[in-house]
Amino acid sequence: MTKYTEDHEWVRAEGDHYVIGISAHAAEQLGDVVFVELPEIGKSVSKGDDMAVVESVKAASDVYAPISGEIVEVNQAIVDEPAKINEAANDAAWFVKIKAGNVSELDALMDEAAYKEFTESNS
């Protein structure tokens, strides 16, 4: 199950790790993404820490860790081709994979229905 933050990140379990990216809504709001900076593998992040940067023709934005943990993999494909974020934000354009430190942090995040309601009420 995918969970969402109010800052428009998504997170979902994949085996022993959690995959994190930005929502299609966030990608749409950013416009054409032209640059992505990802953290180093092995970096520890706490929930709410900025862990990546995404820049578009409109703005630059931080990407925040929706849960605490250690970065175990980064998606080099979006660094090489940032436009992938606009094409597949909720799927292939993930940013990092984390080994979670505290899985219970997921309980505070929104499910898809709550996130949809959140984005519609804040548009």
C-alpha positions in Angstrom: 0.0 0.0 0.0 1.3 3.4 -0.9 1.2 6.2 1.7 1.6 9.9 1.2 2.8 13.0 3.1 1.5 16.5 3.1 4.7 17.5 1.3 3.7 15.2 -1.6 6.1 12.4 -1.2 5.0 8.8 -1.4 6.4 5.7 0.2 5.6 2.0 -0.2 7.1 -1.3 1.0 9.2 -3.3 -1.4 10.6 -6.4 0.3 12.6 -5.3 3.3 12.9 -1.8 2.1 10.7 1.3 1.4 10.7 3.0 -1.9 10.2 6.8 -1.9 9.3 9.3 -4.6 7.2 12.4 -5.3 3.6 12.2 -6.3 2.2 12.8 -9.8 0.4 15.8 -8.3 3.8 17.3 -7.1 5.4 16.6 -10.5 2.5 18.3 -12.2 2.8 21.3 -10.0 6.6 21.5 -10.6 6.3 21.4 -14.4 9.2 20.1 -16.5 11.8 18.7 -14.2 15.3 19.5 -15.3 17.6 18.5 -12.4 17.6 16.0 -9.5 20.1 15.7 -6.7 19.9 12.5 -4.6 21.5 11.6 -1.3 24.5 9.3 -1.0 23.9 5.6 -0.3 24.5 4.9 3.4 23.2 8.3 4.6 20.8 8.1 7.6 17.7 10.3 7.5 15.1 11.2 10.0 11.4 11.6 9.2 11.0 15.2 7.8 14.7 15.7 6.9 15.3 17.0 3.4 17.0 14.2 1.5 16.9 15.2 -2.2 16.4 18.2 -4.4 14.3 18.5 -7.5 14.4 21.5 -9.9 12.0 22.4 -12.6 11.7 25.2 -15.1 9.4 26.8 -12.4 11.0 26.1 -9.1 13.4 24.2 -6.9 12.0 22.0 -4.2 13.3 19.8 -1.4 12.1 16.2 -1.1 11.6 15.1 2.5 12.0 11.7 4.1 8.6 10.4 5.0 10.1 7.9 7.4 13.4 7.5 9.2 16.1 5.1 8.0 19.2 4.5 5.9 19.4 5.1 2.2 20.2 1.8 0.6 19.7 2.6 -3.1 19.2 5.7 -5.3 17.6 5.9 -8.7 20.4 7.1 -11.0 18.0 6.9 -14.0 16.2 10.1 -12.8 19.5 11.9 -12.3 20.4 11.1 -15.9 16.9 11.8 -17.3 15.0 14.1 -14.8 12.0 14.2 -17.3 11.2 10.7 -16.2 9.7 12.2 -13.1 7.0 14.0 -15.2 6.4 10.8 -17.1 6.0 8.3 -14.3 6.2 10.0 -10.9 4.3 7.3 -9.0 6.2 4.4 -10.5 9.5 4.2 -12.3 10.6 7.7 -11.1 11.3 6.7 -7.5 14.1 8.6 -5.8 15.5 6.4 -3.1 15.1 3.1 -1.2 15.3 3.2 2.6 15.9 0.5 5.2 13.3 1.8 7.7 14.3 2.6 11.2 10.8 3.0 12.6 8.0 1.4 10.5 5.4 2.8 12.9 6.1 6.3 11.3 4.0 5.1 8.4 0.9 5.2 10.5 0.9 9.0 10.5 0.8 9.1 6.7 -2.2 9.4 4.4 -3.6 6.6 2.3 -4.4 7.2 -1.4 -8.0 8.3 -0.7 -7.0 10.8 2.0 -4.2 12.1 -0.1 -6.6 12.7 -3.1 -8.9 14.5 -0.7 -6.0 16.6 0.6 -4.8 17.7 -2.8 -8.3 18.5 -4.0 -9.0 20.6 -0.9 -5.7 22.5 -1.2 -5.9 23.3 -5.0 
